[in-house]
Amino acid sequence: MIEAAVMGFGTVGGGVVKVLEENAGIIRRSVREGIHVKYILDLREFPESPYRGRIVHDVDTILNDPSISIVCETMGGQGAAYKFTKAFLEKGISVCTSNKELVAAKGPELMETAKAHHCSYLFEASVGGGIPLLRTIITGLPQEDITSVTGILNGTTNYILTKMEKEGTGFDEALKGAQENGYAERDPSADVEGYDTARKIAIISSIVGGGTAAFEDVHCEGITKITPADLHCANALGCRVKLLAVMKKQESGKYSIITAPFLVPAGNALYNIDDVFNGILIHGTMVDDVLLGGRGAGREPTASAVVSDVIDAAKNKGETVPCPWDGSKKLDVADYRTAKYRFFVRVPEEERAAAAGAFGDITEVSEAEEKEFSFVTPELNETEFAGKAAGLTILSRIRML
């Protein structure tokens, strides 16, 4: 029997225990000896839980037990999670995590620690919840030159934008609904400001490019400034507004990485991804487009992804599961201002002539809001746009995919 431990008995940690216990028979198809949760680390007591006898409060109980070979870190954050993860890896105990914040910040260091001690640091669940995204890139597409990854990677913002578009609610009301449904935290800034999505695309880019793309390298914009007027005009253009993570490999070999709202046209595969669902479009030079979709968050889907890594670690006990992310290299990330897009723009009606004169060959939006002039620019980079927009009152500006 493979003995494992879970650190953090919250939403995801509880789901991990559930998957390992309820699907034990199915898991034995891959790991014949089976996987058993021996310990659950948490500061709290769980007197009503059927697993209360496995709860421990001291990490040393797990560290000092030689039978433990795999630990699931579902604590979150970078404090104790980092300290405990490193300690386990240094003892040759593999760690599987859903903690995107820690992976984005310390992933290369922890992977090197794992390699030095003949174990693995695995993080499938850190990106895309239950969608096998990283595994698809690493083991399904190793032969591909992946030139772009475009994705809806945050279910909370997708839910909010869907509510605003289909029910005509404002941002604040839609956010409140997301919080009431458990999709958004009390402090929703990581989601709505785009930080969560930016961390995920940094991880994806690091794996695709083979070197570290830091969270700080990703230009990040959220959805807090999106209005019903933006969504109405987007529909008039045959588009929908989505918070996207976009990574593109440029001809120079540099990578353009951005998280921001985009207008997605009807012909795009991400157009119909609604509510809390995620969708990711991967483009390879040979395979062309690969679309992955599913629940990008939630207890069971995320836990399922953690357990997929647990199985991988169990099948490779005493070895390091390979990952193309080379922590000794820094990915060459281009200045986001060099990438070119068409922009959807709203200005006051009295600035119609000035806007048309500044941007030249524009496309007017026929169903613009009263007292506003809305249009789509020719293809421009960020610097060119800023120069042409100088002196105008920009009510809204959204890139077009």
C-alpha positions as CSV (number, residue, x, y, z in Angstrom):
1,M,0.0,0.0,0.0
2,I,1.3,3.5,-0.9
3,E,0.8,5.7,2.1
4,A,0.0,9.4,1.5
5,A,-0.9,12.5,3.5
6,V,-3.0,15.5,2.8
7,M,-2.0,19.0,4.1
8,G,-5.1,21.2,4.4
9,F,-8.6,19.7,4.9
10,G,-10.5,22.5,3.3
11,T,-12.5,22.4,0.1
12,V,-9.8,20.8,-2.2
13,G,-8.1,18.8,0.5
14,G,-11.5,17.3,1.5
15,G,-12.1,16.5,-2.2
16,V,-8.7,14.8,-2.5
17,V,-9.5,12.4,0.4
18,K,-12.9,11.7,-1.1
19,V,-11.5,10.9,-4.5
20,L,-8.8,8.6,-3.1
21,E,-11.3,6.8,-0.8
22,E,-14.3,6.5,-3.1
23,N,-12.4,5.7,-6.3
24,A,-9.9,3.4,-4.6
25,G,-10.9,0.5,-6.8
26,I,-10.5,2.5,-10.0
27,I,-7.1,3.8,-8.8
28,R,-5.8,0.3,-8.3
29,R,-6.0,-0.2,-12.0
30,S,-3.1,2.1,-12.3
31,V,-1.4,1.5,-8.9
32,R,-2.0,-2.1,-8.0
33,E,-1.0,-1.8,-4.4
34,G,-3.4,1.0,-3.8
35,I,-3.1,4.5,-2.2
36,H,-4.1,5.1,1.3
37,V,-4.5,8.5,3.2
38,K,-2.8,7.9,6.5
39,Y,-2.7,11.5,7.8
40,I,-4.6,14.7,7.3
41,L,-2.8,17.8,8.5
42,D,-5.0,20.7,9.7
43,L,-5.1,23.1,12.7
44,R,-8.8,22.5,13.2
45,E,-10.7,19.5,14.7
46,F,-13.3,17.7,12.6
47,P,-15.3,15.7,15.1
48,E,-18.1,14.9,12.6
49,S,-15.8,13.8,9.8
50,P,-15.5,10.0,9.1
51,Y,-11.7,10.8,8.8
52,R,-11.4,12.4,12.2
53,G,-9.1,9.6,13.4
54,R,-6.5,10.6,10.7
55,I,-6.4,14.3,11.6
56,V,-3.0,15.5,13.0
57,H,-1.9,19.0,13.9
58,D,1.9,18.7,13.8
59,V,3.6,18.4,10.4
60,D,6.5,16.5,12.1
61,T,4.1,13.6,12.6
62,I,4.1,13.1,8.9
63,L,7.7,14.1,8.2
64,N,9.0,11.5,10.7
65,D,6.9,8.7,9.4
66,P,9.1,6.7,7.0
67,S,6.0,5.0,5.4
68,I,4.8,8.3,3.8
69,S,5.9,8.6,0.2
70,I,3.4,11.2,-1.2
71,V,1.9,14.4,0.2
72,C,-0.9,16.5,-1.2
73,E,-0.5,20.2,-0.5
74,T,-3.9,21.9,-0.6
75,M,-3.2,24.6,2.0
76,G,-2.6,27.5,-0.4
77,G,-0.4,30.6,-0.1
78,Q,3.4,30.7,0.1
79,G,4.1,30.6,3.9
80,A,3.7,27.3,5.6
81,A,2.9,25.6,2.3
82,Y,6.4,26.5,0.9
83,K,8.2,25.5,4.1
84,F,6.4,22.2,4.5
85,T,6.7,21.4,0.8
86,K,10.4,21.9,0.7
87,A,10.9,19.8,3.9
88,F,9.0,16.9,2.3
89,L,10.9,17.1,-1.0
90,E,14.2,17.2,0.9
91,K,13.2,13.9,2.5
92,G,12.5,12.3,-0.9
93,I,8.7,12.6,-0.5
94,S,6.8,13.6,-3.6
95,V,4.4,16.6,-3.3
96,C,1.3,17.1,-5.5
97,T,-0.4,20.5,-5.2
98,S,-3.2,22.7,-6.4
99,N,-1.4,25.8,-5.1
100,K,-0.9,28.0,-8.2
101,E,0.5,30.9,-6.2
102,L,3.3,28.8,-4.8
103,V,4.0,27.1,-8.2
104,A,4.2,30.5,-10.0
105,A,6.5,31.9,-7.3
106,K,8.7,28.9,-6.3
107,G,8.0,26.2,-8.9
108,P,11.5,26.1,-10.4
109,E,13.2,25.9,-7.0
110,L,10.9,23.2,-5.7
111,M,11.3,21.1,-8.9
112,E,15.1,21.3,-8.5
113,T,14.7,20.2,-4.9
114,A,12.6,17.3,-6.0
115,K,15.1,16.3,-8.7
116,A,18.0,16.4,-6.3
117,H,16.2,14.0,-3.9
118,H,14.7,11.6,-6.5
119,C,11.1,12.5,-6.0
120,S,8.5,14.8,-7.8
121,Y,6.8,18.1,-7.4
122,L,3.6,17.9,-9.5
123,F,1.0,20.7,-10.0
124,E,-1.6,19.7,-12.6
125,A,-4.4,21.0,-10.5
126,S,-2.8,24.5,-10.3
127,V,-4.1,25.4,-13.8
128,G,-7.5,24.6,-15.2
129,G,-9.0,22.7,-12.2
130,G,-10.1,19.3,-13.5
131,I,-9.0,19.9,-17.1
132,P,-5.9,17.8,-17.9
133,L,-4.2,20.9,-19.4
134,L,-0.5,20.6,-18.3
135,R,-0.5,16.9,-18.8
136,T,-1.8,17.4,-22.3
137,I,1.0,19.8,-23.1
138,I,3.7,17.7,-21.5
139,T,2.8,14.2,-22.5
140,G,0.3,14.6,-25.3
141,L,2.0,17.3,-27.3
142,P,5.8,16.9,-26.7
143,Q,6.3,16.7,-30.4
144,E,4.7,20.0,-31.1
145,D,6.1,23.5,-31.5
146,I,3.3,25.3,-29.6
147,T,3.0,28.8,-30.9
148,S,0.0,30.0,-28.9
149,V,-2.2,29.2,-25.9
150,T,-5.4,31.2,-25.5
151,G,-7.7,30.5,-22.6
152,I,-10.5,31.3,-20.2
153,L,-8.7,30.2,-17.0
154,N,-10.9,31.7,-14.3
155,G,-14.4,30.5,-13.7
156,T,-15.4,33.4,-11.4
157,T,-14.8,36.1,-14.0
158,N,-16.4,34.1,-16.7
159,Y,-19.5,33.6,-14.5
160,I,-19.6,37.4,-13.8
161,L,-19.3,38.3,-17.4
162,T,-21.9,35.8,-18.4
163,K,-24.4,37.2,-15.8
164,M,-23.7,40.7,-16.9
165,E,-24.3,39.9,-20.6
166,K,-27.3,37.6,-20.3
167,E,-29.1,39.3,-17.5
168,G,-28.0,42.9,-17.9
169,T,-26.7,43.2,-14.3
170,G,-23.9,45.5,-13.4
171,F,-20.5,44.3,-12.3
172,D,-21.1,44.7,-8.5
173,E,-24.4,42.8,-8.6
174,A,-22.9,40.0,-10.7
175,L,-19.9,39.8,-8.3
176,K,-22.3,39.6,-5.3
177,G,-24.1,36.6,-7.0
178,A,-20.7,34.9,-7.6
179,Q,-19.9,35.3,-3.9
180,E,-23.3,34.0,-2.8
181,N,-22.8,30.9,-5.0
182,G,-19.4,30.3,-3.6
183,Y,-17.5,31.1,-6.8
184,A,-15.8,34.2,-5.5
185,E,-14.0,34.8,-2.2
186,R,-14.9,37.5,0.2
187,D,-11.9,39.4,-1.2
188,P,-12.3,38.7,-4.9
189,S,-9.3,40.8,-6.1
190,A,-7.2,37.8,-7.2
191,D,-10.0,36.8,-9.6
192,V,-11.5,40.1,-10.9
193,E,-8.2,41.9,-11.2
194,G,-6.8,39.0,-13.3
195,Y,-4.0,37.9,-10.9
196,D,-5.2,34.3,-10.7
197,T,-5.3,34.1,-14.5
198,A,-1.9,35.7,-14.9
199,R,-0.3,33.2,-12.5
200,K,-1.8,30.3,-14.6
201,I,-0.6,31.6,-17.9
202,A,2.8,32.2,-16.4
203,I,2.9,28.5,-15.4
204,I,1.7,27.4,-18.9
205,S,4.2,29.6,-20.7
206,S,7.0,28.3,-18.5
207,I,6.2,24.7,-19.5
208,V,5.6,25.6,-23.2
209,G,8.7,27.7,-23.5
210,G,11.0,25.6,-21.3
211,G,12.1,28.5,-19.1
212,T,10.6,30.6,-16.3
213,A,8.0,33.2,-17.1
214,A,7.5,35.0,-13.9
215,F,4.1,36.2,-12.7
216,E,5.6,39.7,-12.8
217,D,6.3,39.3,-16.5
218,V,2.7,39.0,-17.4
219,H,0.8,42.2,-18.2
220,C,-2.4,42.0,-16.2
221,E,-5.8,43.7,-16.5
222,G,-9.0,42.6,-14.8
223,I,-12.7,43.0,-15.5
224,T,-13.7,45.6,-13.0
225,K,-14.1,48.3,-15.6
226,I,-16.3,46.3,-18.0
227,T,-19.8,47.7,-18.3
228,P,-23.1,46.5,-19.7
229,A,-22.5,49.1,-22.6
230,D,-19.3,47.2,-23.5
231,L,-21.1,43.9,-23.6
232,H,-24.0,45.4,-25.7
233,C,-21.6,46.8,-28.2
234,A,-19.6,43.5,-28.3
235,N,-22.8,41.7,-29.2
236,A,-23.5,44.2,-32.0
237,L,-20.1,43.3,-33.4
238,G,-20.8,39.6,-33.2
239,C,-18.5,39.2,-30.2
240,R,-18.5,38.5,-26.5
241,V,-16.2,39.8,-23.8
242,K,-14.1,37.2,-22.0
243,L,-11.1,37.6,-19.6
244,L,-8.4,35.7,-21.5
245,A,-4.9,34.6,-20.9
246,V,-2.9,34.8,-24.2
247,M,0.6,33.5,-24.9
248,K,2.0,33.9,-28.4
249,K,5.4,32.9,-29.7
250,Q,6.7,35.7,-31.9
251,E,8.9,35.2,-35.0
252,S,11.8,36.6,-33.0
253,G,11.4,33.6,-30.6
254,K,10.2,35.9,-27.8
255,Y,6.9,35.2,-26.0
256,S,4.1,37.7,-25.7
257,I,2.1,37.0,-22.6
258,I,-1.0,39.0,-21.4
259,T,-4.1,38.6,-19.2
260,A,-6.9,41.0,-20.1
261,P,-10.5,41.3,-21.3
262,F,-10.8,40.6,-25.0
263,L,-13.7,40.7,-27.6
264,V,-14.0,37.1,-28.8
265,P,-15.7,36.7,-32.2
266,A,-18.5,34.1,-32.8
267,G,-16.3,31.9,-34.9
268,N,-13.8,31.3,-32.1
269,A,-13.9,28.1,-30.1
270,L,-14.0,30.1,-26.8
271,Y,-17.1,32.1,-27.8
272,N,-19.6,29.7,-26.2
273,I,-17.6,28.9,-23.0
274,D,-20.0,30.3,-20.3
275,D,-20.5,30.5,-16.6
276,V,-17.9,28.8,-14.4
277,F,-16.4,26.7,-17.2
278,N,-12.9,27.1,-18.6
279,G,-11.8,26.7,-22.1
280,I,-8.2,26.6,-23.5
281,L,-7.2,26.7,-27.2
282,I,-3.7,25.4,-27.9
283,H,-2.1,25.9,-31.3
284,G,0.8,23.7,-32.6
285,T,2.5,23.9,-35.9
286,M,1.6,20.3,-36.8
287,V,-1.5,19.5,-34.8
288,D,-3.2,22.9,-35.5
289,D,-5.8,23.7,-32.9
290,V,-6.5,21.6,-29.8
291,L,-9.5,22.7,-27.6
292,L,-9.8,21.6,-23.9
293,G,-12.7,22.5,-21.7
294,G,-14.4,21.7,-18.5
295,R,-14.8,22.8,-14.9
296,G,-11.7,24.9,-14.0
297,A,-12.5,25.0,-10.3
298,G,-14.5,23.3,-7.7
299,R,-14.0,20.6,-5.0
300,E,-14.1,17.4,-7.0
301,P,-12.7,18.5,-10.4
302,T,-9.6,20.1,-8.7
303,A,-9.2,17.2,-6.4
304,S,-9.4,14.8,-9.3
305,A,-6.5,16.6,-10.9
306,V,-4.4,16.4,-7.7
307,V,-5.1,12.7,-7.5
308,S,-4.0,12.2,-11.1
309,D,-0.6,13.6,-10.0
310,V,-0.6,11.3,-6.9
311,I,-1.0,8.3,-9.3
312,D,1.9,9.6,-11.4
313,A,4.1,10.0,-8.3
314,A,3.2,6.5,-7.1
315,K,4.0,5.0,-10.5
316,N,7.4,6.7,-10.5
317,K,8.4,6.2,-6.8
318,G,12.1,6.9,-6.3
319,E,12.3,8.9,-9.6
320,T,11.4,12.4,-10.8
321,V,8.5,12.7,-13.2
322,P,10.0,14.9,-16.0
323,C,8.8,18.4,-16.8
324,P,10.1,20.6,-19.6
325,W,10.1,23.7,-17.4
326,D,13.9,24.4,-16.9
327,G,14.1,26.6,-13.8
328,S,17.7,27.6,-14.7
329,K,16.5,29.5,-17.8
330,K,14.4,32.7,-18.0
331,L,11.9,32.8,-20.8
332,D,12.4,35.7,-23.2
333,V,9.2,37.7,-22.6
334,A,8.5,40.5,-25.1
335,D,7.2,43.9,-24.0
336,Y,3.4,43.6,-24.1
337,R,3.3,47.0,-25.9
338,T,4.8,45.5,-29.1
339,A,1.9,43.1,-29.7
340,K,-0.7,44.3,-32.3
341,Y,-4.4,44.2,-31.9
342,R,-7.5,45.9,-33.1
343,F,-9.2,47.8,-30.3
344,F,-12.9,48.4,-29.5
345,V,-13.2,51.9,-28.2
346,R,-15.9,54.1,-26.7
347,V,-15.7,57.9,-26.5
348,P,-18.2,60.7,-25.9
349,E,-20.3,61.5,-29.0
350,E,-18.8,65.0,-29.1
351,E,-15.4,63.5,-29.8
352,R,-16.6,61.5,-32.9
353,A,-14.7,63.7,-35.4
354,A,-11.6,63.8,-33.3
355,A,-11.5,60.0,-32.9
356,A,-12.1,59.4,-36.5
357,G,-9.4,61.8,-37.4
358,A,-6.9,60.3,-35.0
359,F,-7.5,56.6,-35.8
360,G,-8.2,56.8,-39.6
361,D,-9.8,53.7,-41.1
362,I,-12.2,52.8,-38.2
363,T,-15.3,50.6,-38.1
364,E,-18.2,52.3,-36.4
365,V,-20.4,50.2,-34.0
366,S,-24.0,50.6,-35.3
367,E,-25.7,50.0,-31.9
368,A,-23.6,52.3,-29.7
369,E,-25.0,53.8,-26.5
370,E,-26.7,57.2,-26.7
371,K,-24.3,60.1,-26.5
372,E,-21.4,57.8,-27.2
373,F,-19.3,57.0,-30.3
374,S,-18.1,53.4,-30.4
375,F,-15.7,52.1,-33.0
376,V,-13.0,49.5,-33.8
377,T,-9.5,50.6,-34.7
378,P,-7.2,49.3,-37.4
379,E,-4.5,46.9,-36.1
380,L,-2.1,48.8,-33.7
381,N,0.4,48.1,-31.0
382,E,-0.2,49.5,-27.5
383,T,2.3,52.4,-28.1
384,E,0.6,53.4,-31.3
385,F,-2.8,53.3,-29.7
386,A,-1.7,55.5,-26.8
387,G,-0.3,58.1,-29.2
388,K,-3.5,58.3,-31.3
389,A,-5.7,58.3,-28.2
390,A,-3.9,61.2,-26.6
391,G,-6.3,64.0,-26.0
392,L,-9.4,61.8,-26.3
393,T,-11.7,60.8,-23.4
394,I,-11.5,57.0,-23.6
395,L,-14.6,55.6,-21.8
396,S,-13.6,52.1,-22.6
397,R,-10.9,50.2,-24.6
398,I,-10.9,46.4,-25.1
399,R,-8.6,44.4,-27.4
400,M,-10.1,42.2,-30.0
401,L,-8.9,38.6,-30.4
